[in-house]
Amino acid sequence: MLASGIKPDSIRRIDIDTPIPDGTHRGVWSGYRVEFATPQGVFEATTEQGVRGLKVPCLVEVQGGVATLKAMK
């Protein structure tokens, strides 16, 4: 079963700290780590609940700085 609606524990931009832009961003989820790209750069998030597999496609929905992860089929 694919994970959905998971809130990440932490999110950071890989090269420097910057606010995460609102919107829906495509990413990949491996275990407890999610990496996703935005026009402002590449971000990395960690989660308490992981997924089985490597580079599972996912969507990262950000509203008001709060992100929600959804694994894609």
C-alpha positions as CSV (number, residue, x, y, z in Angstrom):
1,M,0.0,0.0,0.0
2,L,1.3,3.4,-0.9
3,A,1.6,6.1,1.8
4,S,-0.6,9.2,1.4
5,G,-1.2,12.4,3.5
6,I,2.1,12.0,5.4
7,K,3.5,15.1,7.1
8,P,7.3,15.4,6.9
9,D,9.3,15.8,10.1
10,S,11.6,18.4,8.6
11,I,12.3,20.1,5.3
12,R,15.3,22.0,4.1
13,R,16.8,23.3,0.9
14,I,19.8,21.2,0.0
15,D,22.2,24.1,-0.7
16,I,20.9,27.0,1.5
17,D,17.9,27.6,3.8
18,T,15.0,29.3,2.0
19,P,11.2,29.3,2.4
20,I,9.4,26.6,0.5
21,P,7.0,28.0,-2.2
22,D,3.3,27.1,-2.0
23,G,2.1,24.7,-4.7
24,T,2.3,21.1,-5.7
25,H,5.8,19.8,-6.5
26,R,7.0,16.5,-7.9
27,G,9.6,14.5,-6.0
28,V,11.0,11.1,-5.2
29,W,10.6,9.3,-1.9
30,S,13.1,6.7,-0.7
31,G,12.6,5.1,2.7
32,Y,12.3,8.1,5.1
33,R,13.8,10.7,2.7
34,V,12.0,12.8,0.1
35,E,13.7,15.0,-2.5
36,F,11.7,17.5,-4.6
37,A,12.4,20.4,-6.9
38,T,10.8,23.8,-7.0
39,P,11.6,26.9,-9.1
40,Q,13.5,28.1,-6.0
41,G,15.7,25.0,-5.8
42,V,15.9,21.4,-4.6
43,F,14.5,20.5,-1.2
44,E,14.9,17.5,1.0
45,A,12.4,16.3,3.6
46,T,12.5,13.5,6.2
47,T,9.5,11.5,7.5
48,E,8.7,9.3,10.5
49,Q,6.8,6.9,8.2
50,G,8.8,5.6,5.2
51,V,7.9,3.9,2.0
52,R,9.4,0.7,0.7
53,G,11.5,1.1,-2.3
54,L,13.8,3.7,-3.9
55,K,12.8,6.8,-5.8
56,V,9.1,6.2,-5.5
57,P,7.4,9.1,-7.4
58,C,5.5,11.4,-5.0
59,L,3.8,14.8,-4.9
60,V,4.6,17.4,-2.2
61,E,1.7,19.8,-1.6
62,V,2.8,23.0,0.3
63,Q,0.3,25.5,1.7
64,G,1.4,28.2,4.0
65,G,4.7,26.5,4.6
66,V,3.1,23.2,5.7
67,A,3.8,20.2,3.4
68,T,1.9,17.0,2.8
69,L,3.4,14.1,0.9
70,K,1.5,11.7,-1.3
71,A,3.0,8.7,-3.0
72,M,2.0,8.2,-6.7
73,K,1.2,4.9,-8.3
